[in-house]
Structure formats: structure tokens, C-alpha cells
Amino acid sequence: MKNLANIKDRDLLSRAEADITNLSMLAVYNQSYKVFDTKTLQDIHLNIFGQIYNWAGEFRTIQIAKYEDVLGGDTVRYTFPKQIKKELDAVTKEINNLKRTESNDADIVFRLE
């Protein structure tokens, strides 16, 4: 996978990605987004992965599947590239229609899975 650090070793890239994204997530958690839409999600993606990949925040143009350690080794098959914007728009619309309170975040996440 092409990356800004030109790391060729898959394990080293995986560790670097984990370290960098963990730090980047802190900034995302502390950010207050007034609007939650597809553009916001692209901005979040850019903030998390922008130090590693030059394509961060952009829509994918190729189909991918990825082994995920955090899922106990399950493989994630991501949506087809031509469907990304349509699916994101639908999900963000559903999220924005939910009545969110401080106590129902877990219920909302479960509903959207």
C-alpha cells in the first residue's frame, strides 16, 4: 500500500498506522462538528489518515477487503467505490434524523450497524 512514509514492510506500516491514527483520533474526539454529513466524514478521515496516506479524505476508486486485528482477524469487505457517496449520504441522513441525547449514543450506534 502506498504511504507517505514509503514504508514497504506490511507489519511496520500496520504499527505506524495504528500509532499515528491513535494520536489523530484524539484531535477528532476533541473537535466539535456543527454539521454531520458526508463532507464531515471525509474531513474526519483526512484528519485520521492524512499523515499516512495522500488519498485520505477522498473516495476510494478501487474495491478493497482488509483483515482487521480489532475484529479478531475478521475480514472487512468495504462497499463498492461507486456506492460510497450514496451510502454515506443515506447513513448521515438517518443519523441526523435521530433524536440524540446524552444517554442514547450506544443505542444509536447499535441501530446503525
C-alpha positions as CSV (number, residue, x, y, z in Angstrom):
1,M,0.0,0.0,0.0
2,K,1.4,3.4,-1.0
3,N,2.0,5.6,2.0
4,L,3.6,9.0,2.7
5,A,6.5,7.4,4.7
6,N,7.2,5.0,1.9
7,I,7.1,2.1,4.4
8,K,7.3,-1.2,2.4
9,D,7.0,-3.7,5.3
10,R,3.4,-4.6,5.9
11,D,3.8,-5.1,9.7
12,L,5.8,-1.9,10.2
13,L,3.1,0.0,8.2
14,S,0.4,-1.5,10.3
15,R,2.1,-0.5,13.5
16,A,2.8,3.0,12.2
17,E,-0.8,3.4,11.1
18,A,-2.0,2.3,14.5
19,D,0.2,4.7,16.4
20,I,-0.5,7.7,14.1
21,T,-4.2,7.1,13.9
22,N,-4.5,6.7,17.7
23,L,-2.9,10.1,18.2
24,S,-5.0,11.6,15.4
25,M,-8.2,10.2,16.9
26,L,-7.6,12.4,20.0
27,A,-7.9,15.5,17.8
28,V,-11.1,14.1,16.2
29,Y,-12.6,13.4,19.6
30,N,-11.9,17.0,20.7
31,Q,-13.4,18.5,17.6
32,S,-16.9,19.9,17.6
33,Y,-18.7,19.3,14.3
34,K,-21.7,21.6,13.9
35,V,-22.8,19.6,10.8
36,F,-22.7,15.9,10.4
37,D,-22.7,14.9,6.7
38,T,-20.6,13.2,4.1
39,K,-18.2,16.1,3.9
40,T,-17.7,15.9,7.7
41,L,-16.9,12.2,7.4
42,Q,-14.4,13.0,4.7
43,D,-12.8,15.6,6.9
44,I,-12.6,13.1,9.8
45,H,-11.0,10.5,7.5
46,L,-8.5,13.2,6.4
47,N,-7.6,14.1,10.0
48,I,-7.1,10.5,11.0
49,F,-5.2,9.2,8.0
50,G,-3.8,12.3,6.3
51,Q,-0.4,11.9,7.9
52,I,0.0,8.4,6.4
53,Y,-1.8,8.4,3.1
54,N,-2.1,11.1,0.4
55,W,-5.6,9.8,-0.5
56,A,-7.1,10.4,2.9
57,G,-10.4,12.1,2.9
58,E,-11.1,11.1,-0.8
59,F,-13.5,8.5,-2.0
60,R,-11.9,5.2,-3.0
61,T,-11.8,4.2,-6.6
62,I,-10.9,0.5,-6.1
63,Q,-12.7,-2.3,-4.3
64,I,-10.9,-3.5,-1.1
65,A,-11.1,-6.1,1.6
66,K,-9.0,-5.8,4.7
67,Y,-8.0,-8.1,7.6
68,E,-8.8,-6.3,10.8
69,D,-7.0,-7.1,14.1
70,V,-9.5,-5.2,16.1
71,L,-12.2,-7.6,14.8
72,G,-10.4,-10.7,15.9
73,G,-9.0,-11.3,12.4
74,D,-12.3,-11.0,10.5
75,T,-12.0,-9.5,7.1
76,V,-14.0,-6.4,6.3
77,R,-15.3,-6.1,2.7
78,Y,-16.0,-2.5,2.1
79,T,-18.7,-1.1,-0.1
80,F,-18.2,-0.8,-3.8
81,P,-16.5,2.5,-4.8
82,K,-19.4,3.8,-6.9
83,Q,-21.8,3.3,-3.9
84,I,-19.7,5.1,-1.2
85,K,-21.2,8.6,-1.5
86,K,-24.8,7.2,-1.9
87,E,-24.4,5.0,1.2
88,L,-22.7,7.8,3.3
89,D,-25.4,10.3,2.4
90,A,-28.1,7.8,3.4
91,V,-26.4,7.0,6.8
92,T,-25.7,10.6,7.6
93,K,-29.3,11.5,6.8
94,E,-30.6,8.7,9.1
95,I,-28.2,9.9,11.9
96,N,-29.3,13.5,11.6
97,N,-33.0,12.4,11.9
98,L,-32.4,10.5,15.2
99,K,-33.2,12.3,18.4
100,R,-29.9,12.1,20.1
101,T,-29.5,12.6,23.9
102,E,-26.5,12.1,26.2
103,S,-27.9,8.7,27.2
104,N,-28.7,7.1,23.9
105,D,-25.4,7.1,22.0
106,A,-25.0,3.3,22.4
107,D,-28.5,2.7,21.1
108,I,-27.9,4.9,18.1
109,V,-24.6,3.2,17.2
110,F,-26.3,-0.3,17.6
111,R,-29.2,0.8,15.4
112,L,-26.8,2.0,12.6
113,E,-24.6,-1.1,12.4
